[in-house]
């Protein structure tokens, strides 16, 4: 009997150790960060085509009109930026007629930089921090920190605070279901901080990225209501309440 009791002691100790190891393993698994690098792929030869719709609210002529064009982005080259980081050249082709061959269009050049902690794009010499790694719903960042918001030309981008509205969620666009997407709410405030601000002005930005693809949707609004009276947003919501400014949306239509 004493021998059996002696056997039970090490067995119990071993059992406790196994429980602790298993608990540690689960804890380690739970805190493994969701890096999300696949939401911003940068491979040479990749191309993405978007339908870009612009709505212009013309206060002077009291009219609203729209423009539609297509944008094709191709990752054409990899080199190093001035900080020694891998940089990817993006050739951007723009056409207003779908019958125009892409090859007949001279591209504009943008750039992308992807590091362990962020994904950036340089668009018309403006540098945006599009994503912050690892992904977390509690993460916020100054996505426009490299843009001089004190310059009147770029003041619209001043003090934007990016945040993840959702992570790894499904999203449907143009009858295509993307099982894993992240949505970044970039900005939803106006320049003048007073009680009527949201009733009179809206500066809004959001982007949605799909895993393995990249950007699939973008919405940018710079809108105002110039009027003697300001109706409630419930009865007259944005963007329909606007009579001045513009809204631009991007929707992915092709991947190669």
N, C-alpha and C positions, 0 to 999 in steps of 0.2 A: 504494500500500500504506500509506504514512504517513497518507493521508487516511482510509482504512478504520480504522486503529488509533485515530485521533482520534475517529471516530464511536463506536467501541466503549466508550471511556471514559465519555462522558456517558450512554450507554445503560445501562451497568452501574450508574452512580451513580443514575440514575432508577429502575432496578429495585430497588436497595437501599432507596431512599426509599419506594417502594410497599410493600415488605415490612414496613418499620418502621411505616408508617401502618396497614397491615392488622393488624399485631400490636397496635398501640395501640387500634385499634377493637375487637378481640376482648377485650382486657383491660378496656376500658371497659364492654363488654357484660357481661362476667363479674361486674363489681363493682356493676352496677346493682342497688340494693336492691329486695327484694320487699316493697313497702309493705303490701299486704294490706288496703287500706281497704275492699274489697268484702266482707270477712268481717263487717263491722259496718255494714250499710246503715241509714240513718236518713232515710227519706222519709215525708212526711206522708201519712197514710191507710194505711200499711202495717199489716197485722195478721198475727199468728202465734198459732196455737192449739196448746196442749200438753196431753198427758195426764200428770198428775202423780200418781205412786203413792207413798204413804207406808207404810212398814213399821215398826211400833212393837213393840219388845221390852220386855214388861212383867215386870220382875223380881218385883214384889210378888205378882202373880197367876200367875206362871210361865206366861205365854202370849205368843203372837205374833199380832198382828192387822194387817190392812191397810186402807187407805182410798184411794179413787181419786176424783179430781175433774179438771175441765178448767179451764184458764186461757187466756183470750184476751187478748192484748196489742195495743193499737192506738196508733200514734204519732199523737197528736191535735193537738199544737201545738208551734210553735218560738218561742223567745224567747232571752234572754240570762241566764246565771247571774250570781252576785255577782262573778265574776272577768271578766265581759264576754265569756264564751265562748258559742257557740251551744248552746242546751239544748233537748232534745226531751222533751215531756211524754208519758208512756206511761200510758194508761188500761188498768187491769187488771181484767178481769171473771172472777169465779170461780163455777163452778156444780158441784154434785154430781150433777145429773140432766141428761142431754143433751137432754131435751125442754124444759128451761127456756129461754125466749128470752133471748138476750144483752141485748136492749134493756130487759128488765125488771130488770136487775141494776145496782146502783149501783157504779161502779168505784172501786178504790183507785188512787192516783197514785204512779208511780215516775218517774224521770227518766234520760235518757241524755245524755252529752256525748262528742263525738268531736272530737279535735284531730289535729294532724299527727303527734303522738308517742304517743297513747294513746286508748283507748276506755273510758269509765267508765259505770257505772250506779249510781244512788242507789236502793237498795231498802230500804224501811221506814226511811229516814233513815240508812242505812249506805252509805257510798260505797266501791265496789269498782273497782279498775282492772282491767278484764277482759282487755284486749289491749294489747300494746306494739308500736308501729310503729317501724321496719320489722320484718317477721317474720324471725326467725332462730332456728335450733335451739340456738344458743349463748346466747340471751337469757334472763335471769332478772330478775324484778322483784318488789317487795313489793306484791302486789296488794291487801293490806288495810292499807296504811300510813296511811290516813285514819280507821281505826277504832281506838278506844281499847281496846287489849287488856288494859290494867290494870284496866279495869272488869270486875268478876266476871261481869256479864251478857254481855259480849262476849269474854271471855278465850279462848273456843274459836277465835277468829279470830287469835290472837296468833302472830306470827312465821311466817306463811305465805310461802313463796317459790314464786312461780309460774314455770313454765317450759313451753316448747313441746315436747311429746312427738313430734309430727309436724307437717309443713307440706305443704299442697297434695297430700294423699293422699286416695284414695277411701275412702268409708265407707258401709256399708249399714245402714239403720234402717227397721224396719217395711216391709221388702221394697222400699224405695226406695234407689237407689244415688245417692250424692252424689259426683260426680267429684273435687271439690276441697274438702277440709276441713282445719281445723287443730284439734289437740287440745291443751288446756292442762291440765297436771297442776298443780293448785293446792296440794295438800298431801297428804302421806302419812306422817304421823308422829303420835305421841301426846304428851300434855302432860308426862308424867313420863319423864325420860330415865334409864332403868335397864335392866338385862338382861331383865326380864320385861315391859317396856312394850308391845312389839308383840304379846305373847301375851295381854295383859289389856285393851288399849284400842286403838281405831283412830279417828282423826279424818282423814277423807279427802274430797277434793274434786277434781272434774274437770269440764271443759266442752268441748264440741265445736261448732265453728262451720262452716257451709257457705258457700261463696262466693256472694254475691248474695242470701243468705237470712238469715244470722245464726245465733243459737243454735238447735241442733237436738237437743242431748242434754246433760243435766246429771246428775251423781251426787254426792250429799252424804251422808256417813256420820258419825255421832257414836255410836260403839258401845263397849260394855264387856262383859267376861266377869267376872261376880262369882261366884267359885268357890274352893274350898279347894285345888284342883289345877288346873294350867294345861296342857292337852294341847298338842302341837305344832301349828303352823299347817298343816303338810302333811296331817295326819290330820283336822284340824278347822279349815278356813280361814274367814276373814271373808267375808261377814257372817254365815254360818250359825252360827259359834261364839258369837255374841253372845246374851246373855240380858237385856241392859239397853241402853237407848238407842233410836236411830231411824235410818232410812235413807230418803232422798227422791230419786226419780228423775224427771226431766222428759224427755218424748219428743215431738218435733214431730209433729203429726197433720194440720195444715192451714195453708196459706199463701194470703194474699190480697193 
